[in-house]
Amino acid sequence: MDNNVNNTAFADWLLHRARLAGYDTDADDTHLTVSVLAAIAVDEGLSRDQTAALAHCLGVTSREVTEAYTDEMRQRRMAQLLDHPCLAELDAQLDHIARTR
């Protein structure tokens, strides 16, 4: 899994929405902000206050912000869990059980 948050769908979504909201998406500070927000979102999720503030700035709903990163966050968490040797072994055993039923 690519750990570079600038290569995430949520970072792309943020840049797109920022562009639509009239922000200069070529500015270094915009890219830094997107990087920080994408890292927080896909690693641990955004707080209610962060989500509301971001939604307000981008002219979208809080729900749209949350939906934009939730799947990616879940995928990243699952990959992190499966990187743990015991959980990877458990996952393989469960897959084997499911195939033999």
C-alpha positions as a LaTeX table, in Angstrom:
\begin{tabular}{lrrr}
\hline
Residue & $x$ (\AA) & $y$ (\AA) & $z$ (\AA) \\
\hline
Met1 & 0.00 & 0.00 & 0.00 \\
Asp2 & 1.26 & 3.46 & $-0.90$ \\
Asn3 & 1.67 & 5.50 & 2.29 \\
Asn4 & 2.04 & 8.80 & 0.42 \\
Val5 & $-1.18$ & 10.65 & 1.24 \\
Asn6 & $-0.76$ & 12.82 & $-1.84$ \\
Asn7 & $-1.51$ & 9.68 & $-3.87$ \\
Thr8 & $-4.88$ & 9.11 & $-2.20$ \\
Ala9 & $-8.31$ & 9.51 & $-3.68$ \\
Phe10 & $-9.20$ & 11.81 & $-0.79$ \\
Ala11 & $-6.29$ & 14.15 & $-1.56$ \\
Asp12 & $-7.47$ & 14.26 & $-5.18$ \\
Trp13 & $-11.02$ & 14.94 & $-4.00$ \\
Leu14 & $-9.81$ & 17.74 & $-1.71$ \\
Leu15 & $-7.86$ & 19.42 & $-4.50$ \\
His16 & $-10.82$ & 19.14 & $-6.87$ \\
Arg17 & $-13.23$ & 20.61 & $-4.31$ \\
Ala18 & $-10.74$ & 23.35 & $-3.39$ \\
Arg19 & $-10.43$ & 24.28 & $-7.06$ \\
Leu20 & $-14.23$ & 24.45 & $-7.37$ \\
Ala21 & $-14.39$ & 26.59 & $-4.23$ \\
Gly22 & $-11.98$ & 29.09 & $-5.78$ \\
Tyr23 & $-8.78$ & 28.23 & $-3.93$ \\
Asp24 & $-5.43$ & 28.43 & $-5.69$ \\
Thr25 & $-4.64$ & 24.73 & $-5.97$ \\
Asp26 & $-1.19$ & 25.46 & $-7.39$ \\
Ala27 & $-0.12$ & 27.23 & $-4.19$ \\
Asp28 & 2.30 & 25.41 & $-1.90$ \\
Asp29 & 0.20 & 26.17 & 1.18 \\
Thr30 & $-2.84$ & 24.56 & $-0.45$ \\
His31 & $-0.87$ & 21.39 & $-1.16$ \\
Leu32 & 0.49 & 21.36 & 2.39 \\
Thr33 & $-3.03$ & 21.74 & 3.81 \\
Val34 & $-4.34$ & 18.96 & 1.56 \\
Ser35 & $-1.46$ & 16.70 & 2.62 \\
Val36 & $-2.12$ & 17.28 & 6.31 \\
Leu37 & $-5.88$ & 16.84 & 6.02 \\
Ala38 & $-5.55$ & 13.72 & 3.86 \\
Ala39 & $-3.05$ & 12.19 & 6.30 \\
Ile40 & $-5.33$ & 12.79 & 9.28 \\
Ala41 & $-8.44$ & 11.61 & 7.44 \\
Val42 & $-7.14$ & 8.36 & 6.00 \\
Asp43 & $-5.13$ & 7.45 & 9.12 \\
Glu44 & $-7.55$ & 8.26 & 11.93 \\
Gly45 & $-10.54$ & 10.14 & 10.53 \\
Leu46 & $-11.52$ & 13.75 & 10.96 \\
Ser47 & $-13.25$ & 15.04 & 14.06 \\
Arg48 & $-16.74$ & 16.47 & 13.82 \\
Asp49 & $-15.31$ & 20.00 & 14.12 \\
Gln50 & $-12.65$ & 19.38 & 11.48 \\
Thr51 & $-15.24$ & 17.91 & 9.15 \\
Ala52 & $-17.64$ & 20.82 & 9.64 \\
Ala53 & $-14.92$ & 23.42 & 9.09 \\
Leu54 & $-13.64$ & 21.67 & 5.98 \\
Ala55 & $-17.14$ & 21.26 & 4.58 \\
His56 & $-17.82$ & 24.96 & 5.15 \\
Cys57 & $-14.58$ & 25.99 & 3.40 \\
Leu58 & $-15.25$ & 23.74 & 0.43 \\
Gly59 & $-18.97$ & 24.46 & 0.11 \\
Val60 & $-20.05$ & 20.86 & 0.64 \\
Thr61 & $-21.86$ & 18.99 & 3.39 \\
Ser62 & $-20.13$ & 17.30 & 6.30 \\
Arg63 & $-21.51$ & 14.03 & 5.01 \\
Glu64 & $-19.83$ & 14.55 & 1.63 \\
Val65 & $-16.48$ & 15.12 & 3.34 \\
Thr66 & $-16.87$ & 11.99 & 5.47 \\
Glu67 & $-17.96$ & 9.86 & 2.52 \\
Ala68 & $-14.98$ & 11.09 & 0.50 \\
Tyr69 & $-12.43$ & 9.46 & 2.83 \\
Thr70 & $-14.21$ & 6.70 & 4.77 \\
Asp71 & $-13.66$ & 3.83 & 2.32 \\
Glu72 & $-10.01$ & 4.72 & 1.88 \\
Met73 & $-9.53$ & 4.95 & 5.64 \\
Arg74 & $-11.13$ & 1.51 & 6.11 \\
Gln75 & $-8.93$ & $-0.02$ & 3.41 \\
Arg76 & $-5.80$ & 1.44 & 4.99 \\
Arg77 & $-6.79$ & 0.19 & 8.45 \\
Met78 & $-7.53$ & $-3.29$ & 7.11 \\
Ala79 & $-4.15$ & $-3.41$ & 5.37 \\
Gln80 & $-2.44$ & $-2.34$ & 8.60 \\
Leu81 & $-4.26$ & $-5.03$ & 10.55 \\
Leu82 & $-3.40$ & $-7.71$ & 8.02 \\
Asp83 & 0.26 & $-6.69$ & 8.18 \\
His84 & 0.32 & $-8.07$ & 11.72 \\
Pro85 & 1.57 & $-11.69$ & 11.40 \\
Cys86 & $-0.98$ & $-13.21$ & 13.78 \\
Leu87 & $-3.90$ & $-11.48$ & 12.10 \\
Ala88 & $-2.63$ & $-12.38$ & 8.64 \\
Glu89 & $-2.50$ & $-16.03$ & 9.70 \\
Leu90 & $-6.01$ & $-15.80$ & 11.17 \\
Asp91 & $-7.27$ & $-14.21$ & 7.95 \\
Ala92 & $-5.74$ & $-17.05$ & 5.90 \\
Gln93 & $-7.35$ & $-19.65$ & 8.18 \\
Leu94 & $-10.74$ & $-17.98$ & 7.93 \\
Asp95 & $-10.42$ & $-17.82$ & 4.13 \\
His96 & $-9.58$ & $-21.54$ & 4.08 \\
Ile97 & $-12.61$ & $-22.35$ & 6.26 \\
Ala98 & $-14.87$ & $-20.27$ & 4.04 \\
Arg99 & $-13.62$ & $-22.05$ & 0.89 \\
Thr100 & $-14.15$ & $-25.52$ & 2.36 \\
Arg101 & $-17.74$ & $-25.00$ & 3.39 \\
\hline
\end{tabular}
